[in-house]
Amino acid sequence: MNFDRKNLTNETLIQLYQQILKPRLIEEKMLILLRQGKVSKWFSGIGQEAISVGLTAALDKDEYILPMHRNLGVFTTREIPLYRLFSQWQGKANGFTKGRDRSFHFGTQEYKIIGMISHLGPQLGVADGIALAHQLRGEKKVTAVFTGEGATSEGDFHEALNVASVWNLPVLFIIENNGYGLSTPTNEQYKCKNLVDKGIGYGMEALQVDGNNLLEVFHTIQSLKASMEENPRPILLEMLTFRMRGHEEASGTKYVPKELMEQWAAKDPVKNYEDFLLRTSVLQESEKDKIYQTIKAEIDEHWQKTSEETAIKANLTEELNDVYQNHEYQHYTSSEVTENIRFIDAIQQALAQSMERYPELVLMGQDIAEYGGAFKITEGFVEKFGKARVRNTPICESIIVSAAMGLSINQMKAMVEMQFADFVSTGFNPIVNYLAKVHYRWLQNADVVIRMPAGAGVQAGPFHSQTNEAWFTKTPGLKVVYPAFPYDAKGLLNTAFQDPNPVIFFEHKALYRSVYQEVPKDYYTLPFGKASLIKEGSQVSIITFGSGVHWSLEVLENNPKIQADLLDLRTLQPMDWDAIKQSVQKTGKVLVLVEDTLFGSVASDIAATIMEECFEYLDAPVARVGSLETPIPFVKALEDQFLAKNRLQQSLLDLLAY
């Protein structure tokens, strides 16, 4: 292995030696502790340390790095106190996740390190978002993100490279090609000769680097960083390396040919660099021994400190409170100046007024710039707010949601418009596994609003008509909003941008241009978790939201003798359980109406809660009305038959007659 020191001083060379030796010695300690049952699981990076250390040493300390579970050298080179890392691995309070996650599944703003989730791919898009925030603020910063050769087969990898290339984002995409995705060799993972070849399709520079040569990694990153600061762009780096142990310790390495193990053992990044320093007299044997002993003493001291730390005790209040970032709602009242506008106009006004109020807010979505979006809601926004903040995206929902998360990490706000709520399925993973869980895991908020044009009744067929709120109300950590009127839509959307937590904001397409209301012209907010009592009566409670509110109003207008409480929930998470219970206690009969198919819907949970907590007030079983258990058909006669609307009146009359 040839080492080129270039202009590095002896002091820098020795510092790099200390930095690459520390993760190796920590790992050797952890492997002993693992066998003793004092560490639960371990993903070894032995043999790959030069990549983590070389890259981290070459970047500024305020530049974000997104490592994976084999990049201990990133954490140690950023000088995170070892006892905090040890506490993290043991699930103790001095760690970074309060015992809620393990190993390297965490982030820390203090050290500008953003850890992975097990699904791997989303972190590549998060890096895009972090880099975009730097770009928008005119900051000359590089963002580095790691992935393995196995994860390059994930769709998110390709989406992230494409977005970074199209937007000229200064992201270093680091592929650690260690030969195996768990036990699957590279020849069973991809057909191209080298992974750098994948950069060609995205118009991206791509370099192959000896990932076991510490100085080659360090000099390469230093050079690219300087270049990217002056000419922002993404670069793909394939770091050739090898892991000398199993995917995780329980996996073993029996699937690796002995000759291959021996070949890579001779390329050990720590031993080869150490030999180079000794051979060139930069390092003396006595100094080497002293460095070893100093690091080992530090490891032992910090492990002892962690061992003496008490185990975490379960605290129910703290667990529940950390699901969302604490947020004190600020109420803004409206003036008396109103105008009669459509639902769609109210959404547009809220977007524009929130863009004015929050200069750090970025809108992203397919065709939302000059074209104005599929429903023309953002028409004229490019002229008013600029194309940097109103961004057309490639068709890649998953990585755009991840990029929104990256914007939030880097002190900005983001909105993602799903062209249709149905398409959110291709962005489902980062929503339910990243946005929803990130505050609970390591107290990082996700300041992201996802707008969801949803619903049937417009003959759009199976892929443009779903009302899929139940996909998200099931997931702790998300807030779900579903207004039925222009006034509510504007006030609640403004609140969504004020709230630092992830908000899934449903807008029913059939209401966009059919529902009018007097709406204040200026900015105002409405609180989440407060239902609206549209009508009052003593016979029955109708609990619904979205299109169901308008269906119910129509039925009640056609049946004026029915005296009903009509409760529009407006937000589904948080849910206004107090308003629900108050109405149930008054009327004694309840009908829960949803446009969604019934099984597993929001209606089921509402009905179950009422039965559990208000049973003594009921004069009849809770009635649920939903759409047919089929996909949504296209032809009007079939769609009419599908929708719950046509079964609402009879179900209500049956309930009253019980």
BALO-638803 format. One line per 10 residues: their letters; for each residue x, y, z of C-alpha. Coordinates in steps of 0.05 Angstrom, whole numbers, plus 5000, padded with zeros to 4 digits. Example, Ala and Ser with C-alpha at 12.3 -4.5 7.8 and 13.67 -1.06 7.14 Angstrom:
BEGIN
AS	5246 4910 5156 | 5273 4979 5143
***
This chain:
BEGIN
MNFDRKNLTN	5000 5000 5000 | 5030 5067 4978 | 5020 5127 5023 | 5030 5197 4996 | 5037 5247 5053 | 5040 5307 5006 | 5045 5369 5049 | 5019 5340 5114 | 5061 5354 5176 | 5085 5300 5222
ETLIQLYQQI	5036 5326 5274 | 4977 5316 5227 | 5001 5247 5207 | 5005 5225 5279 | 4938 5256 5295 | 4908 5215 5238 | 4941 5154 5268 | 4909 5167 5335 | 4842 5177 5301 | 4844 5112 5262
LKPRLIEEKM	4872 5072 5321 | 4817 5093 5370 | 4757 5060 5335 | 4798 4996 5325 | 4815 4992 5399 | 4744 5008 5419 | 4719 4952 5374 | 4767 4902 5402 | 4741 4920 5472 | 4668 4915 5448
LILLRQGKVS	4679 4846 5419 | 4703 4821 5486 | 4644 4854 5521 | 4596 4825 5470 | 4620 4754 5488 | 4610 4772 5561 | 4538 4793 5548 | 4551 4866 5566 | 4536 4893 5497 | 4473 4867 5462
KWFSGIGQEA	4493 4872 5388 | 4552 4896 5348 | 4563 4916 5275 | 4638 4913 5264 | 4675 4963 5221 | 4743 4929 5230 | 4779 4936 5163 | 4739 4997 5142 | 4764 5050 5191 | 4804 5091 5140
ISVGLTAALD	4740 5114 5105 | 4705 5141 5166 | 4767 5173 5196 | 4795 5201 5131 | 4730 5233 5111 | 4712 5262 5179 | 4782 5290 5189 | 4778 5325 5122 | 4711 5359 5134 | 4696 5419 5179
KDEYILPMHR	4665 5402 5245 | 4602 5441 5228 | 4590 5401 5164 | 4538 5346 5169 | 4557 5273 5163 | 4505 5217 5156 | 4540 5152 5175 | 4517 5080 5179 | 4527 5027 5232 | 4598 5010 5212
NLGVFTTREI	4625 5081 5218 | 4649 5086 5289 | 4707 5128 5265 | 4660 5185 5247 | 4636 5190 5319 | 4704 5184 5351 | 4738 5232 5302 | 4683 5283 5318 | 4706 5272 5391 | 4641 5250 5421
PLYRLFSQWQ	4658 5230 5493 | 4666 5155 5495 | 4622 5146 5556 | 4564 5176 5517 | 4575 5126 5461 | 4581 5069 5511 | 4517 5092 5545 | 4482 5093 5478 | 4503 5022 5464 | 4479 5000 5533
GKANGFTKGR	4414 5038 5529 | 4430 5085 5586 | 4410 5157 5599 | 4477 5189 5579 | 4466 5162 5509 | 4429 5199 5455 | 4362 5163 5452 | 4341 5153 5524 | 4345 5078 5513 | 4295 5080 5456
DRSFHFGTQE	4343 5059 5401 | 4409 5024 5399 | 4478 5024 5367 | 4486 5081 5316 | 4412 5094 5304 | 4415 5165 5329 | 4433 5236 5311 | 4465 5293 5348 | 4461 5366 5327 | 4518 5382 5374
YKIIGMISHL	4567 5341 5332 | 4530 5349 5266 | 4522 5274 5258 | 4455 5246 5233 | 4449 5171 5243 | 4414 5121 5200 | 4349 5082 5206 | 4349 5008 5189 | 4314 5021 5123 | 4379 5053 5099
GPQLGVADGI	4355 5090 5037 | 4320 5151 5067 | 4385 5179 5096 | 4410 5193 5026 | 4351 5239 5015 | 4360 5271 5083 | 4430 5290 5060 | 4399 5322 4999 | 4354 5364 5043 | 4410 5385 5089
ALAHQLRGEK	4452 5406 5030 | 4393 5443 4999 | 4386 5484 5063 | 4460 5504 5060 | 4451 5521 4986 | 4390 5565 4998 | 4427 5604 5052 | 4488 5613 5008 | 4532 5573 5056 | 4594 5538 5027
KVTAVFTGEG	4584 5472 5062 | 4590 5400 5040 | 4545 5344 5066 | 4571 5273 5067 | 4527 5211 5069 | 4548 5138 5074 | 4515 5077 5044 | 4537 5006 5029 | 4542 4970 4963 | 4479 4930 4981
ATSEGDFHEA	4436 4992 4991 | 4454 5018 4922 | 4400 4971 4897 | 4347 5009 4936 | 4304 5058 4897 | 4321 5113 4946 | 4394 5110 4925 | 4376 5126 4853 | 4325 5178 4872 | 4374 5214 4918
LNVASVWNLP	4429 5216 4866 | 4381 5241 4813 | 4353 5297 4857 | 4422 5319 4880 | 4447 5321 4808 | 4386 5359 4782 | 4391 5410 4838 | 4468 5414 4839 | 4470 5397 4913 | 4539 5393 4947
VLFIIENNGY	4532 5322 4972 | 4587 5270 4977 | 4555 5202 4967 | 4602 5151 4998 | 4592 5079 4979 | 4630 5031 5024 | 4638 4972 4977 | 4660 4917 5024 | 4641 4860 4979 | 4580 4832 5014
GLSTPTNEQY	4510 4855 5032 | 4505 4811 5094 | 4524 4746 5057 | 4505 4764 4986 | 4567 4778 4943 | 4569 4838 4896 | 4562 4794 4834 | 4492 4777 4858 | 4474 4849 4873 | 4490 4888 4810
KCKNLVDKGI	4513 4875 4739 | 4557 4936 4726 | 4632 4926 4733 | 4640 4982 4785 | 4590 5022 4826 | 4621 5087 4802 | 4589 5070 4735 | 4522 5087 4766 | 4541 5160 4769 | 4542 5165 4694
GYGMEALQVD	4467 5159 4688 | 4458 5219 4733 | 4509 5264 4700 | 4550 5259 4764 | 4625 5257 4775 | 4644 5189 4804 | 4711 5167 4832 | 4738 5101 4858 | 4782 5105 4919 | 4824 5055 4958
GNNLLEVFHT	4782 5056 5021 | 4837 5023 5062 | 4888 5077 5048 | 4877 5131 5100 | 4917 5185 5065 | 4885 5172 4998 | 4816 5180 5029 | 4837 5242 5068 | 4869 5277 5008 | 4812 5259 4961
IQSLKASMEE	4759 5287 5008 | 4800 5350 5022 | 4808 5364 4948 | 4735 5350 4930 | 4710 5392 4988 | 4750 5453 4964 | 4724 5442 4893 | 4651 5433 4914 | 4653 5496 4956 | 4668 5537 4894
NPRPILLEML	4627 5494 4845 | 4569 5462 4884 | 4552 5393 4857 | 4544 5322 4881 | 4600 5271 4874 | 4596 5195 4880 | 4654 5159 4913 | 4662 5084 4912 | 4708 5066 4970 | 4737 4996 4959
TFRMRGHEEA	4745 4961 5025 | 4727 4897 5063 | 4696 4881 5129 | 4736 4829 5167 | 4679 4806 5210 | 4606 4788 5198 | 4549 4835 5179 | 4538 4833 5254 | 4574 4787 5301 | 4521 4733 5302
SGTKYVPKEL	4527 4726 5226 | 4599 4702 5223 | 4641 4700 5160 | 4636 4627 5138 | 4609 4648 5070 | 4675 4686 5054 | 4730 4646 5019 | 4792 4638 5061 | 4837 4666 5006 | 4795 4730 5003
MEQWAAKDPV	4800 4740 5078 | 4875 4732 5075 | 4881 4780 5016 | 4844 4835 5053 | 4878 4821 5119 | 4943 4841 5086 | 4909 4908 5069 | 4890 4924 5141 | 4883 5001 5142 | 4908 5009 5213
KNYEDFLLRT	4968 4963 5209 | 4991 4989 5141 | 4987 5061 5162 | 5023 5046 5227 | 5079 5011 5188 | 5085 5070 5141 | 5094 5119 5200 | 5145 5074 5233 | 5182 5061 5167 | 5188 5136 5153
SVLQESEKDK	5207 5152 5225 | 5146 5197 5234 | 5128 5151 5292 | 5174 5116 5341 | 5158 5049 5374 | 5159 5081 5442 | 5111 5135 5420 | 5066 5083 5387 | 5063 5044 5453 | 5046 5107 5491
IYQTIKAEID	4989 5124 5443 | 4962 5053 5451 | 4963 5057 5526 | 4932 5126 5528 | 4873 5105 5484 | 4863 5040 5522 | 4863 5078 5588 | 4811 5126 5560 | 4767 5068 5537 | 4772 5033 5604
EHWQKTSEET	4758 5097 5643 | 4697 5114 5603 | 4671 5043 5603 | 4676 5042 5678 | 4637 5107 5681 | 4583 5078 5638 | 4581 5013 5678 | 4568 5053 5741 | 4511 5091 5709 | 4443 5068 5733
AIKANLTEEL	4396 5034 5685 | 4339 5075 5655 | 4273 5070 5693 | 4209 5072 5654 | 4173 5139 5659 | 4104 5136 5626 | 4094 5211 5623 | 4162 5223 5591 | 4151 5169 5540 | 4085 5197 5518
NDVYQNHEYQ	4109 5269 5519 | 4169 5256 5474 | 4129 5229 5415 | 4119 5301 5392 | 4162 5362 5401 | 4130 5406 5454 | 4094 5463 5419 | 4056 5521 5448 | 4002 5538 5398 | 3999 5612 5381
HYTSSEVTEN	3929 5636 5364 | 3922 5691 5312 | 3853 5720 5306 | 3826 5745 5240 | 3799 5813 5222 | 3726 5823 5203 | 3744 5834 5130 | 3723 5771 5093 | 3711 5747 5023 | 3670 5690 4995
IRFIDAIQQA	3721 5640 4968 | 3726 5567 4950 | 3761 5513 4990 | 3819 5514 4940 | 3827 5589 4947 | 3832 5582 5022 | 3889 5532 5014 | 3924 5578 4966 | 3918 5637 5014 | 3945 5597 5072
LAQSMERYPE	4004 5575 5032 | 4020 5645 5009 | 4011 5677 5077 | 4053 5623 5111 | 4108 5632 5058 | 4109 5706 5076 | 4110 5692 5150 | 4165 5639 5146 | 4221 5657 5098 | 4254 5590 5115
LVLMGQDIAE	4194 5552 5086 | 4206 5513 5022 | 4151 5482 4979 | 4166 5419 4939 | 4124 5377 4892 | 4113 5353 4822 | 4095 5410 4774 | 4082 5460 4830 | 4127 5515 4802 | 4110 5551 4737
YGGAFKITEG	4052 5503 4722 | 4021 5515 4791 | 4009 5443 4809 | 3957 5393 4785 | 3902 5435 4816 | 3935 5504 4803 | 3940 5519 4877 | 4011 5546 4872 | 4000 5584 4807 | 4038 5650 4810
FVEKFGKARV	4081 5628 4869 | 4146 5626 4830 | 4138 5699 4811 | 4122 5718 4883 | 4170 5674 4922 | 4223 5651 4872 | 4239 5584 4843 | 4288 5568 4899 | 4231 5563 4949 | 4177 5536 4901
RNTPICESII	4210 5474 4873 | 4189 5426 4819 | 4213 5356 4838 | 4228 5294 4798 | 4176 5240 4806 | 4205 5209 4868 | 4161 5218 4929 | 4205 5178 4977 | 4268 5219 4970 | 4231 5285 4969
VSAAMGLSIN	4199 5268 5036 | 4268 5250 5061 | 4296 5316 5034 | 4241 5352 5072 | 4267 5318 5135 | 4337 5342 5117 | 4312 5414 5110 | 4281 5409 5180 | 4346 5381 5209 | 4382 5441 5179
QMKAMVEMQF	4337 5494 5210 | 4284 5502 5155 | 4211 5485 5143 | 4185 5443 5086 | 4120 5427 5051 | 4113 5368 5004 | 4053 5366 4958 | 4031 5297 4938 | 4000 5306 4870 | 3946 5257 4894
ADFVSTGFNP	3942 5227 4963 | 3945 5158 4931 | 4017 5171 4909 | 4040 5177 4981 | 4049 5102 4981 | 4115 5111 4944 | 4137 5159 4999 | 4108 5118 5056 | 4173 5093 5087 | 4205 5160 5106
IVNYLAKVHY	4138 5186 5132 | 4122 5130 5180 | 4193 5108 5197 | 4232 5173 5196 | 4187 5234 5205 | 4140 5200 5254 | 4194 5170 5298 | 4251 5220 5296 | 4231 5263 5356 | 4217 5203 5400
RWLQNADVVI	4283 5171 5381 | 4331 5229 5391 | 4289 5292 5401 | 4298 5319 5331 | 4234 5349 5304 | 4208 5341 5233 | 4181 5408 5213 | 4146 5381 5151 | 4075 5389 5123 | 4052 5338 5072
RMPAGAGVQA	3991 5361 5032 | 3945 5306 5008 | 3893 5320 4954 | 3847 5261 4970 | 3778 5231 4961 | 3728 5203 4912 | 3666 5230 4879 | 3701 5258 4818 | 3706 5193 4777 | 3782 5189 4782
GPFHSQTNEA	3786 5113 4792 | 3827 5068 4837 | 3893 5108 4837 | 3869 5179 4845 | 3810 5174 4893 | 3832 5143 4959 | 3821 5177 5026 | 3877 5142 5063 | 3880 5178 5130 | 3878 5112 5169
WFTKTPGLKV	3948 5096 5142 | 3974 5153 5184 | 3928 5158 5244 | 3955 5090 5263 | 4026 5117 5267 | 4047 5153 5332 | 4086 5217 5318 | 4044 5244 5260 | 3990 5296 5264 | 3932 5286 5216
VYPAFPYDAK	3886 5343 5194 | 3824 5337 5150 | 3782 5401 5143 | 3714 5404 5109 | 3706 5480 5098 | 3747 5537 5070 | 3751 5574 5136 | 3778 5513 5173 | 3824 5495 5116 | 3860 5562 5117
GLLNTAFQDP	3865 5567 5192 | 3888 5496 5202 | 3939 5498 5146 | 3969 5560 5177 | 3973 5523 5243 | 4006 5463 5208 | 4063 5508 5186 | 4068 5538 5256 | 4072 5468 5287 | 4143 5439 5287
NPVIFFEHKA	4117 5367 5282 | 4101 5328 5218 | 4030 5342 5194 | 3992 5302 5142 | 3942 5352 5114 | 3884 5323 5075 | 3846 5365 5024 | 3785 5333 4991 | 3788 5344 4916 | 3713 5343 4908
LYRSVYQEVP	3708 5403 4956 | 3762 5445 4921 | 3715 5482 4875 | 3647 5463 4901 | 3647 5492 4971 | 3646 5567 4984 | 3649 5605 5050 | 3663 5674 5079 | 3736 5671 5099 | 3779 5726 5130
KDYYTLPFGK	3829 5756 5082 | 3886 5761 5131 | 3927 5710 5168 | 3895 5670 5225 | 3903 5602 5258 | 3858 5549 5288 | 3879 5500 5342 | 3890 5426 5328 | 3848 5377 5368 | 3785 5419 5370
ASLIKEGSQV	3724 5392 5334 | 3670 5438 5306 | 3596 5428 5325 | 3561 5444 5260 | 3490 5428 5282 | 3460 5414 5351 | 3405 5364 5368 | 3385 5315 5422 | 3367 5252 5383 | 3433 5228 5353
SIITFGSGVH	3506 5246 5345 | 3537 5243 5275 | 3612 5243 5279 | 3650 5253 5215 | 3700 5296 5176 | 3717 5317 5105 | 3664 5300 5053 | 3624 5264 5106 | 3605 5331 5137 | 3572 5354 5072
WSLEVLENNP	3537 5287 5061 | 3509 5292 5131 | 3485 5363 5121 | 3449 5341 5058 | 3414 5283 5094 | 3394 5328 5152 | 3367 5380 5105 | 3325 5327 5071 | 3301 5301 5138 | 3286 5364 5179
KIQADLLDLR	3253 5325 5235 | 3319 5292 5255 | 3350 5331 5312 | 3424 5314 5308 | 3491 5337 5335 | 3535 5341 5274 | 3607 5340 5297 | 3662 5357 5247 | 3726 5329 5276 | 3772 5372 5233
TLQPMDWDAI	3835 5339 5261 | 3842 5264 5270 | 3908 5266 5308 | 3901 5298 5357 | 3828 5277 5365 | 3778 5318 5404 | 3754 5262 5450 | 3722 5311 5498 | 3675 5337 5444 | 3658 5267 5423
KQSVQKTGKV	3642 5244 5493 | 3602 5306 5508 | 3558 5296 5447 | 3549 5221 5461 | 3528 5235 5533 | 3476 5284 5508 | 3444 5243 5453 | 3455 5170 5471 | 3459 5148 5398 | 3519 5153 5353
LVLVEDTLFG	3534 5145 5279 | 3606 5149 5257 | 3614 5164 5183 | 3676 5158 5140 | 3688 5159 5065 | 3742 5107 5075 | 3728 5033 5072 | 3704 5012 5140 | 3750 4957 5164 | 3810 4987 5200
SVASDIAATI	3784 5058 5189 | 3783 5117 5237 | 3710 5100 5249 | 3728 5035 5281 | 3772 5067 5334 | 3722 5122 5349 | 3666 5070 5357 | 3709 5026 5401 | 3729 5084 5446 | 3657 5106 5454
MEECFEYLDA	3636 5035 5472 | 3692 5031 5524 | 3685 5099 5555 | 3612 5119 5544 | 3576 5053 5546 | 3529 5073 5602 | 3504 5132 5562 | 3486 5093 5499 | 3415 5075 5479 | 3437 5036 5418
PVARVGSLET	3500 5003 5390 | 3546 5052 5356 | 3533 5053 5282 | 3589 5057 5231 | 3580 5077 5159 | 3636 5071 5108 | 3648 5054 5035 | 3649 4985 5004 | 3707 4939 5017 | 3733 4946 4945
PIPFVKALED	3781 4990 4909 | 3749 5054 4883 | 3716 5044 4815 | 3716 5094 4757 | 3646 5092 4726 | 3597 5138 4762 | 3545 5085 4776 | 3598 5041 4808 | 3630 5098 4847 | 3562 5119 4874
QFLAKNRLQQ	3549 5048 4896 | 3618 5046 4929 | 3612 5110 4970 | 3584 5111 5040 | 3540 5170 5021 | 3486 5126 4992 | 3480 5085 5055 | 3481 5143 5104 | 3408 5162 5106 | 3381 5092 5116
SLLDLLAY	3434 5076 5169 | 3414 5140 5206 | 3340 5123 5203 | 3354 5052 5227 | 3394 5078 5286 | 3339 5127 5306 | 3288 5071 5303 | 3328 5024 5347
***
